[in-house]
């Protein structure tokens, strides 16, 4: 339990000092989700969904479908070390935040 609290604290502090969102590619959902990180979950270059923490600070996890042809679906463009997600992300429950991620930064709608 203490190890889990310590890992959560490290993730919180790391995300606080990080200025732009970064992308992490993984085969499975991480146990600890770091702030300002978008996890693309899938394998062999095919990503099923993306996962990120809500940028408002409510600590809700946001899941974005990345499967082409299904709805709703989002597209992630990675340019160098920055990412853009389209269309906007609009939470339908919880805090109901509405925002874009453009060139690694939050743009509130």
Secondary structure, DSSP 8 states (H G I E B T S, - for coil): -HHHHHHHHHHHHHHHH--S-EEEEESS--SS--TTEEEEEEETTEEEEEEEE-TTTT--EEEEE--TTSSS--EEEEETTEEEEEEEEE-SSTT--EEEEETTEEEE-
